[in-house]
Amino acid sequence: MTELDQHLRGSLGRLATARQPTDDGNDRVVAIHERVRRRRRGRLAAGIGVPLVAVVAVAALAWPGGDDHTAVLTDPHPTSTSQDTVAATTTTDDVADPPEGAQRQSIPGVTKLDTGPLSPRLSPALLWTDDRLLVWGGWIDQNFGFDESRAFVDGALYDPGSGTWTTITDAPLEASHKQATAVWTGDRVIAAGGRRLAAWDPATDRWTDLGSAPGSVDEAVWTGEEVLTIERWQFGAALEDVTWGALDPASGRWRELPPPPIALEGMTVTWTGDELIVLGKPLDVRFYAPAEGMAYDPATDSWRRLPTAPVDAQALASTWRGDRLLAVNYDMGAATYDPEEDSWTELPQVPASFSEGGTRATTSGDQSIVSMWFAIVVRNAHDEWVPAPDIIGLGGTGMAGSDDGRVFAFGLGGPSDPPANAFHILELPVLAQGRSIQVGNFRLDLPDDAAFVEAVGSGLSAPNATVTARVSVRQDECEITHHGGTNVVSRPGGKLLIEPTNGGTPWAGHLSADGTSISVGMSELLDTTDIYLDSIEITCLDPATTRELARFIQPLGRG
């Protein structure tokens, strides 16, 4: 084993120890590395001599705490803080006022709400009952830090106008250890547990038993006249092993749907206003495969097959965008389906670093949000991706869009001891402005004379995926690229320039002897190298712009 290998193994071991969260969550630091290099890159290099490059590294990728961990630069010419800049440049004219008692977060477009009376839980159902939001059901599991594994049939109503909660009577249903299933019919909530359904009347706070569905109810949609119930196939099952049904709540009558044309697992279901669209992986395919789909039309009581999608079926999520279906998968592939043309259009990859966890998609107004455990990306009204800093951790939450561009997210929003719920409003018109963006595991708050241009992703999954954001700063153009994995970077010796604010961390920054670059590495630096577990690279046409923009970078905090 070489000396570098020994140092690398030892350094990674120390970093693994450093990743353990502290009581206040201050387990992240940021440091900045700037160096000169020439790049021949189309429009960014045209007519310019030498761009300056900055590399930012962070030590911890574990559950973070607050979002106030920045680096101290001992630069004699400091600039205004990113928080001051964002406050001066963000507008919320397009969204509603926050509810009573809400707390605006440091990320523009994110508001923290009172979590109310419900116990901590994963993946509850969120649905609007006219002007109030119902949070119902959900589950807990020992794998997520709970003492037991169980499901819930309780719920509570949230009033955005007053910021208050009201509990409702528990549903007379079997608690199902699956994602909670409930729909709003316009005057009642219909919820499922196992094979049974029950209706809740908001006027009386009473439940009415609706009997048993033809099969287990794993998903449900409301068509405007009927509740369609969907049973999932298990691996190894046959096409005829599941039964899908339709309930007319007015009469209480059930009917069976005709057999679907294909058996799918890992399904995502979406109601378009006319059809039920189901996407998933063919049951007889064991590993990765392109997503297949089918659509059910209640008017004709018939199915049709969809063309094969241009994304694979791993952990699919879907949402209806008014005229098209947006589908996103675990590997950040994305595509839209147009029912009128019966055709798919492949989209650029979602600009998010790979994160273990399920994918979710929700639409509000003319914008959609895609979330993973540690990533939020908005598909804006212009069909562009905008990565927003995820200070929440939406992996364990349920989400519901409103008509005014807001998405409400409730559930287990991040690790805590003991586990606790989080409740947030995500204002998509504000997030889509790109005033504060996420690049990999870093957050960039743009100064007031800068503007977001675009974000692109490349490569699938860890560790080779990269995310690049392009921003303009006055007349300059900059790229910020996130590189995952472990990097070993050459470093000339120099004096200390940057040190973290929270102390006791293994990271520091050094200015090179000739003063042209900043290198970042561990406190116990090797003679010629730094070790990065996670880094970003900043490249602007003007070296001064690179150094200025680097001051607005920080490791992503969540709170």
HELIX and SHEET records of a PDB file:
HELIX    1   1 GLU A    3  ALA A   18  1                                  16    
HELIX    2   2 GLY A   42  ALA A   45  1                                   4    
HELIX    3   3 SER A   82  THR A   89  1                                   8    
HELIX    4   4 GLN A  142  PHE A  144  5                                   3    
HELIX    5   5 LEU A  239  ASP A  241  5                                   3    
HELIX    6   6 LEU A  428  LEU A  431  1                                   4    
HELIX    7   7 PRO A  543  ALA A  550  1                                   8    
SHEET    1   A 6 ALA A  31  VAL A  36  0                                        
SHEET    2   A 6 LEU A  52  ALA A  57 -1                                        
SHEET    3   A 6 SER A 535  CYS A 540 -1                                        
SHEET    4   A 6 ASP A 476  HIS A 483 -1                                        
SHEET    5   A 6 THR A 466  VAL A 473 -1                                        
SHEET    6   A 6 ALA A 450  SER A 458 -1                                        
SHEET    1   B 4 ALA A  71  LEU A  73  0                                        
SHEET    2   B 4 GLY A 494  PRO A 500 -1                                        
SHEET    3   B 4 TRP A 507  SER A 512 -1                                        
SHEET    4   B 4 ILE A 518  MET A 522 -1                                        
SHEET    1   C 5 GLN A 103  ARG A 104  0                                        
SHEET    2   C 5 VAL A 110  LYS A 112 -1                                        
SHEET    3   C 5 ASN A 421  GLU A 427 -1                                        
SHEET    4   C 5 ARG A 406  LEU A 412 -1                                        
SHEET    5   C 5 GLY A 396  GLY A 401 -1                                        
SHEET    1   D 4 ALA A 125  THR A 129  0                                        
SHEET    2   D 4 ARG A 132  TRP A 136 -1                                        
SHEET    3   D 4 GLY A 155  ASP A 159 -1                                        
SHEET    4   D 4 THR A 164  ILE A 168 -1                                        
SHEET    1   E 2 TRP A 139  ILE A 140  0                                        
SHEET    2   E 2 ARG A 150  ALA A 151 -1                                        
SHEET    1   F 4 THR A 181  TRP A 184  0                                        
SHEET    2   F 4 VAL A 189  GLY A 193 -1                                        
SHEET    3   F 4 ARG A 196  ASP A 201 -1                                        
SHEET    4   F 4 ARG A 206  SER A 212 -1                                        
SHEET    1   G 4 GLU A 219  TRP A 222  0                                        
SHEET    2   G 4 VAL A 227  ILE A 230 -1                                        
SHEET    3   G 4 GLY A 245  ASP A 248 -1                                        
SHEET    4   G 4 ARG A 253  GLU A 256 -1                                        
SHEET    1   H 4 LEU A 264  TRP A 271  0                                        
SHEET    2   H 4 LEU A 276  PRO A 282 -1                                        
SHEET    3   H 4 GLU A 292  ASP A 297 -1                                        
SHEET    4   H 4 SER A 302  ARG A 305 -1                                        
SHEET    1   I 4 ALA A 317  TRP A 320  0                                        
SHEET    2   I 4 LEU A 325  VAL A 328 -1                                        
SHEET    3   I 4 ALA A 334  ASP A 338 -1                                        
SHEET    4   I 4 SER A 343  LEU A 347 -1                                        
SHEET    1   J 4 ARG A 360  SER A 364  0                                        
SHEET    2   J 4 GLN A 367  SER A 371 -1                                        
SHEET    3   J 4 ILE A 376  ARG A 379 -1                                        
SHEET    4   J 4 TRP A 385  ALA A 388 -1                                        
SHEET    1   K 3 SER A 436  VAL A 439  0                                        
SHEET    2   K 3 PHE A 442  ASP A 445 -1                                        
SHEET    3   K 3 ILE A 553  PRO A 555 -1                                        
SHEET    1   L 2 ASN A 487  SER A 490  0                                        
SHEET    2   L 2 THR A 529  TYR A 532 -1                                        
END                                                                             
